Amino acid sequence: MQNFPTNHSCSIHDSTEMLSRLDPFQSPSVGTRRIVLAFMFRSIARFVVPIGMVLVSVLAPVAHAQIAPDLPNPSTAPNPLTATLSLFRCNMQDKIMKSAEAMPESKYSYRPTKDVRSFGEIVTHVADISYTLCSNAKGAANPATPTVKVSKTEIVAYLKGSFDYCDGAFSGFTDAHLNDPADFFGFKTNKMFILTQVGNHDALHYGNLVTYMRLNALVPSGGWF
């Protein structure tokens, strides 16, 4: 059996002649297309396969290292769907709380540019929305006190209060009511959407807090994942 040439720069004419020798009854045009495709796939494989192997070997240990061995399993909970949503929420809120506590009070007014919220304003905003969404899920009035929080102590306490309130909202919720009607700032939706947005909103602003901390030479601490 004749081997294909290893020189990828061979001409189409040479490839056609080679295919003709392999199968004298095959059309040169068909042979040309096949040989070109064969060279293309072989060239791609030479780069993609090694790169893929490197990425797997590098990212697999990293992914494993970011997941704590005590990660809770919500599938065995009485209300597994709600518990799954709460697991993600708890993880994000743990990260946010640790960030709020780690940032020095002198940096609570820090903002990278004048057009964005300060660190303290982001933390306060997270607490505001946590109260809003979790009271919505409970079908209760928002218990948040509309007062200005200035010091780190006040802001952290307000944040903790909102997270504790959400703990109660999630623990008192059942999967049977996930599709109950709800209102999301004027838009009709269901309770599951509201509960999903709690963790989603937390994750959105945790990214902001991480950036602010990194810009101030602080390392954010992780949660379960």
Phi and psi in degrees as GROMACS dihedral restraints (atoms count N, CA, C in turn):
[ dihedral_restraints ]
;  ai    aj    ak    al  type     phi  dphi    fc
    3     4     5     6     1   -85.6    20    10
    4     5     6     7     1   136.4    20    10
    6     7     8     9     1   -88.2    20    10
    7     8     9    10     1   152.0    20    10
    9    10    11    12     1   -69.9    20    10
   10    11    12    13     1   147.6    20    10
   12    13    14    15     1   -67.1    20    10
   13    14    15    16     1   146.6    20    10
   15    16    17    18     1   -85.8    20    10
   16    17    18    19     1   -10.5    20    10
   18    19    20    21     1   -80.9    20    10
   19    20    21    22     1   110.8    20    10
   21    22    23    24     1   -72.4    20    10
   22    23    24    25     1   -10.3    20    10
   24    25    26    27     1   -94.3    20    10
   25    26    27    28     1    11.2    20    10
   27    28    29    30     1   -63.7    20    10
   28    29    30    31     1   152.1    20    10
   30    31    32    33     1   -78.6    20    10
   31    32    33    34     1   161.6    20    10
   33    34    35    36     1   -62.3    20    10
   34    35    36    37     1   -36.2    20    10
   36    37    38    39     1   -61.6    20    10
   37    38    39    40     1   -45.0    20    10
   39    40    41    42     1   -62.3    20    10
   40    41    42    43     1   -41.0    20    10
   42    43    44    45     1   -63.8    20    10
   43    44    45    46     1   -40.5    20    10
   45    46    47    48     1   -64.0    20    10
   46    47    48    49     1   -44.3    20    10
   48    49    50    51     1   -61.3    20    10
   49    50    51    52     1   -40.6    20    10
   51    52    53    54     1   -63.3    20    10
   52    53    54    55     1   -44.7    20    10
   54    55    56    57     1   -64.5    20    10
   55    56    57    58     1   -35.2    20    10
   57    58    59    60     1   -64.0    20    10
   58    59    60    61     1   -36.9    20    10
   60    61    62    63     1   -68.8    20    10
   61    62    63    64     1   -32.8    20    10
   63    64    65    66     1   -73.2    20    10
   64    65    66    67     1   -39.1    20    10
   66    67    68    69     1  -143.6    20    10
   67    68    69    70     1    97.0    20    10
   69    70    71    72     1   -68.0    20    10
   70    71    72    73     1   -12.8    20    10
   72    73    74    75     1   -96.8    20    10
   73    74    75    76     1     0.1    20    10
   75    76    77    78     1   -91.3    20    10
   76    77    78    79     1   140.9    20    10
   78    79    80    81     1   -64.6    20    10
   79    80    81    82     1   134.7    20    10
   81    82    83    84     1   -57.5    20    10
   82    83    84    85     1   -35.9    20    10
   84    85    86    87     1   -66.8    20    10
   85    86    87    88     1   -39.3    20    10
   87    88    89    90     1   -67.4    20    10
   88    89    90    91     1   -42.3    20    10
   90    91    92    93     1   -61.9    20    10
   91    92    93    94     1   -38.7    20    10
   93    94    95    96     1   -60.6    20    10
   94    95    96    97     1   -46.8    20    10
   96    97    98    99     1   -63.0    20    10
   97    98    99   100     1   -40.4    20    10
   99   100   101   102     1   -67.8    20    10
  100   101   102   103     1   -41.5    20    10
  102   103   104   105     1   -69.1    20    10
  103   104   105   106     1   -36.2    20    10
  105   106   107   108     1   -65.2    20    10
  106   107   108   109     1   -43.6    20    10
  108   109   110   111     1   -64.2    20    10
  109   110   111   112     1   -37.9    20    10
  111   112   113   114     1   -62.3    20    10
  112   113   114   115     1   -44.2    20    10
  114   115   116   117     1   -65.0    20    10
  115   116   117   118     1   -38.5    20    10
  117   118   119   120     1   -62.2    20    10
  118   119   120   121     1   -49.1    20    10
  120   121   122   123     1   -66.6    20    10
  121   122   123   124     1   -37.1    20    10
  123   124   125   126     1   -67.0    20    10
  124   125   126   127     1   -37.6    20    10
  126   127   128   129     1   -67.3    20    10
  127   128   129   130     1   -42.3    20    10
  129   130   131   132     1   -63.7    20    10
  130   131   132   133     1   -43.1    20    10
  132   133   134   135     1   -61.6    20    10
  133   134   135   136     1   -34.2    20    10
  135   136   137   138     1   -61.4    20    10
  136   137   138   139     1   -28.5    20    10
  138   139   140   141     1   -97.7    20    10
  139   140   141   142     1   -42.7    20    10
  141   142   143   144     1   -69.3    20    10
  142   143   144   145     1   -45.4    20    10
  144   145   146   147     1   -61.6    20    10
  145   146   147   148     1   -49.5    20    10
  147   148   149   150     1   -61.9    20    10
  148   149   150   151     1   -39.8    20    10
  150   151   152   153     1   -64.0    20    10
  151   152   153   154     1   -42.5    20    10
  153   154   155   156     1   -61.0    20    10
  154   155   156   157     1   -40.5    20    10
  156   157   158   159     1   -64.9    20    10
  157   158   159   160     1   -38.1    20    10
  159   160   161   162     1   -65.7    20    10
  160   161   162   163     1   -44.0    20    10
  162   163   164   165     1   -62.8    20    10
  163   164   165   166     1   -42.1    20    10
  165   166   167   168     1   -63.0    20    10
  166   167   168   169     1   -43.1    20    10
  168   169   170   171     1   -68.7    20    10
  169   170   171   172     1   -28.4    20    10
  171   172   173   174     1   -86.1    20    10
  172   173   174   175     1   -45.7    20    10
  174   175   176   177     1   -79.1    20    10
  175   176   177   178     1   -30.5    20    10
  177   178   179   180     1   -59.5    20    10
  178   179   180   181     1   -49.5    20    10
  180   181   182   183     1   -62.9    20    10
  181   182   183   184     1   -35.5    20    10
  183   184   185   186     1   -64.9    20    10
  184   185   186   187     1   -46.4    20    10
  186   187   188   189     1   -62.3    20    10
  187   188   189   190     1   -40.7    20    10
  189   190   191   192     1   -65.1    20    10
  190   191   192   193     1   -36.7    20    10
  192   193   194   195     1   -71.0    20    10
  193   194   195   196     1   -23.2    20    10
  195   196   197   198     1   -86.7    20    10
  196   197   198   199     1    -8.5    20    10
  198   199   200   201     1  -107.0    20    10
  199   200   201   202     1   119.7    20    10
  201   202   203   204     1   -70.7    20    10
  202   203   204   205     1   146.9    20    10
  204   205   206   207     1   -66.7    20    10
  205   206   207   208     1   -18.3    20    10
  207   208   209   210     1   -98.8    20    10
  208   209   210   211     1    24.9    20    10
  210   211   212   213     1   -58.1    20    10
  211   212   213   214     1   122.4    20    10
  213   214   215   216     1   -63.8    20    10
  214   215   216   217     1   151.8    20    10
  216   217   218   219     1  -108.4    20    10
  217   218   219   220     1   103.9    20    10
  219   220   221   222     1   -74.9    20    10
  220   221   222   223     1   -11.7    20    10
  222   223   224   225     1   -66.5    20    10
  223   224   225   226     1   -20.1    20    10
  225   226   227   228     1   -97.4    20    10
  226   227   228   229     1     2.1    20    10
  228   229   230   231     1   -74.4    20    10
  229   230   231   232     1   157.8    20    10
  231   232   233   234     1   -58.3    20    10
  232   233   234   235     1   -34.8    20    10
  234   235   236   237     1  -124.6    20    10
  235   236   237   238     1    81.2    20    10
  237   238   239   240     1   -61.9    20    10
  238   239   240   241     1   -33.7    20    10
  240   241   242   243     1   -70.1    20    10
  241   242   243   244     1   -46.8    20    10
  243   244   245   246     1   -64.6    20    10
  244   245   246   247     1   -38.7    20    10
  246   247   248   249     1   -64.0    20    10
  247   248   249   250     1   -35.1    20    10
  249   250   251   252     1   -65.7    20    10
  250   251   252   253     1   -44.5    20    10
  252   253   254   255     1   -62.4    20    10
  253   254   255   256     1   -39.5    20    10
  255   256   257   258     1   -70.8    20    10
  256   257   258   259     1   -31.6    20    10
  258   259   260   261     1   -61.0    20    10
  259   260   261   262     1   -46.7    20    10
  261   262   263   264     1   -64.1    20    10
  262   263   264   265     1   -43.2    20    10
  264   265   266   267     1   -60.6    20    10
  265   266   267   268     1   -47.1    20    10
  267   268   269   270     1   -61.4    20    10
  268   269   270   271     1   -39.6    20    10
  270   271   272   273     1   -63.1    20    10
  271   272   273   274     1   -45.8    20    10
  273   274   275   276     1   -68.1    20    10
  274   275   276   277     1   -40.4    20    10
  276   277   278   279     1   -69.4    20    10
  277   278   279   280     1   -31.4    20    10
  279   280   281   282     1   -63.8    20    10
  280   281   282   283     1   -43.5    20    10
  282   283   284   285     1   -63.8    20    10
  283   284   285   286     1   -42.2    20    10
  285   286   287   288     1   -66.6    20    10
  286   287   288   289     1   -42.7    20    10
  288   289   290   291     1   -62.7    20    10
  289   290   291   292     1   -43.4    20    10
  291   292   293   294     1   -64.5    20    10
  292   293   294   295     1   -35.1    20    10
  294   295   296   297     1   -67.8    20    10
  295   296   297   298     1   -43.1    20    10
  297   298   299   300     1   -63.1    20    10
  298   299   300   301     1   -37.6    20    10
  300   301   302   303     1   -74.5    20    10
  301   302   303   304     1   -32.3    20    10
  303   304   305   306     1   -78.3    20    10
  304   305   306   307     1   -28.8    20    10
  306   307   308   309     1   -72.1    20    10
  307   308   309   310     1   127.0    20    10
  309   310   311   312     1   -62.2    20    10
  310   311   312   313     1   149.1    20    10
  312   313   314   315     1   -60.3    20    10
  313   314   315   316     1   -31.4    20    10
  315   316   317   318     1   -65.0    20    10
  316   317   318   319     1   -17.7    20    10
  318   319   320   321     1  -101.3    20    10
  319   320   321   322     1     2.7    20    10
  321   322   323   324     1   -67.7    20    10
  322   323   324   325     1   -21.4    20    10
  324   325   326   327     1   -92.9    20    10
  325   326   327   328     1     2.1    20    10
  327   328   329   330     1   -70.5    20    10
  328   329   330   331     1   135.7    20    10
  330   331   332   333     1  -143.6    20    10
  331   332   333   334     1   132.6    20    10
  333   334   335   336     1   -60.8    20    10
  334   335   336   337     1   -37.6    20    10
  336   337   338   339     1  -138.0    20    10
  337   338   339   340     1   164.9    20    10
  339   340   341   342     1   -71.5    20    10
  340   341   342   343     1   -13.6    20    10
  342   343   344   345     1   -92.1    20    10
  343   344   345   346     1     1.8    20    10
  345   346   347   348     1  -121.4    20    10
  346   347   348   349     1   165.4    20    10
  348   349   350   351     1   -67.1    20    10
  349   350   351   352     1   151.8    20    10
  351   352   353   354     1   -75.5    20    10
  352   353   354   355     1   169.3    20    10
  354   355   356   357     1   -57.0    20    10
  355   356   357   358     1   -48.4    20    10
  357   358   359   360     1   -62.4    20    10
  358   359   360   361     1   -35.9    20    10
  360   361   362   363     1   -69.6    20    10
  361   362   363   364     1   -35.3    20    10
  363   364   365   366     1   -65.9    20    10
  364   365   366   367     1   -45.5    20    10
  366   367   368   369     1   -60.9    20    10
  367   368   369   370     1   -43.1    20    10
  369   370   371   372     1   -63.5    20    10
  370   371   372   373     1   -40.7    20    10
  372   373   374   375     1   -62.8    20    10
  373   374   375   376     1   -41.8    20    10
  375   376   377   378     1   -59.0    20    10
  376   377   378   379     1   -43.7    20    10
  378   379   380   381     1   -65.3    20    10
  379   380   381   382     1   -43.1    20    10
  381   382   383   384     1   -55.6    20    10
  382   383   384   385     1   -50.7    20    10
  384   385   386   387     1   -70.6    20    10
  385   386   387   388     1   -31.9    20    10
  387   388   389   390     1   -61.8    20    10
  388   389   390   391     1   -45.7    20    10
  390   391   392   393     1   -61.4    20    10
  391   392   393   394     1   -43.0    20    10
  393   394   395   396     1   -63.4    20    10
  394   395   396   397     1   -48.9    20    10
  396   397   398   399     1   -71.2    20    10
  397   398   399   400     1   -42.3    20    10
  399   400   401   402     1   -72.0    20    10
  400   401   402   403     1   -32.5    20    10
  402   403   404   405     1   -69.8    20    10
  403   404   405   406     1   -33.7    20    10
  405   406   407   408     1   -62.7    20    10
  406   407   408   409     1   -45.7    20    10
  408   409   410   411     1   -62.0    20    10
  409   410   411   412     1   -36.3    20    10
  411   412   413   414     1   -77.0    20    10
  412   413   414   415     1   -18.6    20    10
  414   415   416   417     1    73.9    20    10
  415   416   417   418     1    32.1    20    10
  417   418   419   420     1  -120.7    20    10
  418   419   420   421     1   167.0    20    10
  420   421   422   423     1   -71.2    20    10
  421   422   423   424     1   146.6    20    10
  423   424   425   426     1   -66.3    20    10
  424   425   426   427     1   120.4    20    10
  426   427   428   429     1   -86.9    20    10
  427   428   429   430     1    -0.1    20    10
  429   430   431   432     1   -64.4    20    10
  430   431   432   433     1   141.8    20    10
  432   433   434   435     1   -92.8    20    10
  433   434   435   436     1   118.0    20    10
  435   436   437   438     1   -76.8    20    10
  436   437   438   439     1    66.4    20    10
  438   439   440   441     1  -118.4    20    10
  439   440   441   442     1   155.2    20    10
  441   442   443   444     1   -76.9    20    10
  442   443   444   445     1   127.4    20    10
  444   445   446   447     1  -104.2    20    10
  445   446   447   448     1   126.0    20    10
  447   448   449   450     1  -112.9    20    10
  448   449   450   451     1   -52.0    20    10
  450   451   452   453     1   -77.0    20    10
  451   452   453   454     1   160.2    20    10
  453   454   455   456     1   -60.6    20    10
  454   455   456   457     1   -41.0    20    10
  456   457   458   459     1   -59.3    20    10
  457   458   459   460     1   -44.0    20    10
  459   460   461   462     1   -66.0    20    10
  460   461   462   463     1   -43.3    20    10
  462   463   464   465     1   -68.3    20    10
  463   464   465   466     1   -43.7    20    10
  465   466   467   468     1   -64.4    20    10
  466   467   468   469     1   -40.5    20    10
  468   469   470   471     1   -63.7    20    10
  469   470   471   472     1   -40.0    20    10
  471   472   473   474     1   -65.0    20    10
  472   473   474   475     1   -42.3    20    10
  474   475   476   477     1   -62.2    20    10
  475   476   477   478     1   -47.6    20    10
  477   478   479   480     1   -61.5    20    10
  478   479   480   481     1   -39.3    20    10
  480   481   482   483     1   -62.0    20    10
  481   482   483   484     1   -39.7    20    10
  483   484   485   486     1   -68.9    20    10
  484   485   486   487     1   -37.6    20    10
  486   487   488   489     1   -69.8    20    10
  487   488   489   490     1   -39.5    20    10
  489   490   491   492     1   -62.2    20    10
  490   491   492   493     1   -39.6    20    10
  492   493   494   495     1   -63.3    20    10
  493   494   495   496     1   -42.2    20    10
  495   496   497   498     1   -65.8    20    10
  496   497   498   499     1   -34.2    20    10
  498   499   500   501     1   -56.3    20    10
  499   500   501   502     1   -44.7    20    10
  501   502   503   504     1   -66.9    20    10
  502   503   504   505     1   -37.7    20    10
  504   505   506   507     1   -65.9    20    10
  505   506   507   508     1   -42.8    20    10
  507   508   509   510     1   -72.2    20    10
  508   509   510   511     1   -41.0    20    10
  510   511   512   513     1   -67.1    20    10
  511   512   513   514     1   -26.8    20    10
  513   514   515   516     1   -91.5    20    10
  514   515   516   517     1     7.3    20    10
  516   517   518   519     1  -103.5    20    10
  517   518   519   520     1   146.7    20    10
  519   520   521   522     1  -119.2    20    10
  520   521   522   523     1   153.3    20    10
  522   523   524   525     1   -60.5    20    10
  523   524   525   526     1   -28.0    20    10
  525   526   527   528     1   -62.7    20    10
  526   527   528   529     1   -19.1    20    10
  528   529   530   531     1  -108.2    20    10
  529   530   531   532     1    11.2    20    10
  531   532   533   534     1   -62.4    20    10
  532   533   534   535     1   -29.5    20    10
  534   535   536   537     1   -97.2    20    10
  535   536   537   538     1    10.5    20    10
  537   538   539   540     1   -63.3    20    10
  538   539   540   541     1   146.9    20    10
  540   541   542   543     1   -65.2    20    10
  541   542   543   544     1   146.8    20    10
  543   544   545   546     1  -149.0    20    10
  544   545   546   547     1   165.2    20    10
  546   547   548   549     1  -118.1    20    10
  547   548   549   550     1   127.0    20    10
  549   550   551   552     1  -115.8    20    10
  550   551   552   553     1    89.2    20    10
  552   553   554   555     1    51.3    20    10
  553   554   555   556     1    45.1    20    10
  555   556   557   558     1    97.3    20    10
  556   557   558   559     1    -9.8    20    10
  558   559   560   561     1  -102.9    20    10
  559   560   561   562     1   135.9    20    10
  561   562   563   564     1   -78.2    20    10
  562   563   564   565     1   131.4    20    10
  564   565   566   567     1  -153.3    20    10
  565   566   567   568     1  -157.1    20    10
  567   568   569   570     1  -125.2    20    10
  568   569   570   571     1   173.7    20    10
  570   571   572   573     1   -64.9    20    10
  571   572   573   574     1   -33.6    20    10
  573   574   575   576     1   -62.2    20    10
  574   575   576   577     1   -37.9    20    10
  576   577   578   579     1   -63.3    20    10
  577   578   579   580     1   -41.8    20    10
  579   580   581   582     1   -62.6    20    10
  580   581   582   583     1   -47.0    20    10
  582   583   584   585     1   -64.7    20    10
  583   584   585   586     1   -35.1    20    10
  585   586   587   588     1   -65.0    20    10
  586   587   588   589     1   -38.2    20    10
  588   589   590   591     1   -68.6    20    10
  589   590   591   592     1   -21.0    20    10
  591   592   593   594     1   -62.7    20    10
  592   593   594   595     1   -55.8    20    10
  594   595   596   597     1   -66.2    20    10
  595   596   597   598     1   -35.7    20    10
  597   598   599   600     1   -63.9    20    10
  598   599   600   601     1   -44.5    20    10
  600   601   602   603     1   -66.4    20    10
  601   602   603   604     1   -39.7    20    10
  603   604   605   606     1   -60.7    20    10
  604   605   606   607     1   -45.6    20    10
  606   607   608   609     1   -63.2    20    10
  607   608   609   610     1   -39.3    20    10
  609   610   611   612     1   -56.7    20    10
  610   611   612   613     1   -49.5    20    10
  612   613   614   615     1   -85.8    20    10
  613   614   615   616     1   -18.1    20    10
  615   616   617   618     1   -62.8    20    10
  616   617   618   619     1   -35.8    20    10
  618   619   620   621     1   -59.4    20    10
  619   620   621   622     1   -38.4    20    10
  621   622   623   624     1   -63.7    20    10
  622   623   624   625     1   -45.9    20    10
  624   625   626   627     1   -63.3    20    10
  625   626   627   628     1   -39.4    20    10
  627   628   629   630     1   -59.7    20    10
  628   629   630   631     1   -44.1    20    10
  630   631   632   633     1   -62.6    20    10
  631   632   633   634     1   -45.3    20    10
  633   634   635   636     1   -61.0    20    10
  634   635   636   637     1   -41.0    20    10
  636   637   638   639     1   -67.4    20    10
  637   638   639   640     1   -43.9    20    10
  639   640   641   642     1   -61.4    20    10
  640   641   642   643     1   -38.3    20    10
  642   643   644   645     1   -67.2    20    10
  643   644   645   646     1   -16.7    20    10
  645   646   647   648     1  -111.7    20    10
  646   647   648   649     1    24.1    20    10
  648   649   650   651     1    60.3    20    10
  649   650   651   652     1    33.6    20    10
  651   652   653   654     1  -113.3    20    10
  652   653   654   655     1   142.6    20    10
  654   655   656   657     1  -103.0    20    10
  655   656   657   658     1   117.5    20    10
  657   658   659   660     1   -69.2    20    10
  658   659   660   661     1   145.2    20    10
  660   661   662   663     1   -92.9    20    10
  661   662   663   664     1   150.7    20    10
  663   664   665   666     1   -92.2    20    10
  664   665   666   667     1   177.4    20    10
  666   667   668   669     1  -118.0    20    10
  667   668   669   670     1  -136.2    20    10
  669   670   671   672     1   -69.3    20    10
  670   671   672   673     1   -37.5    20    10
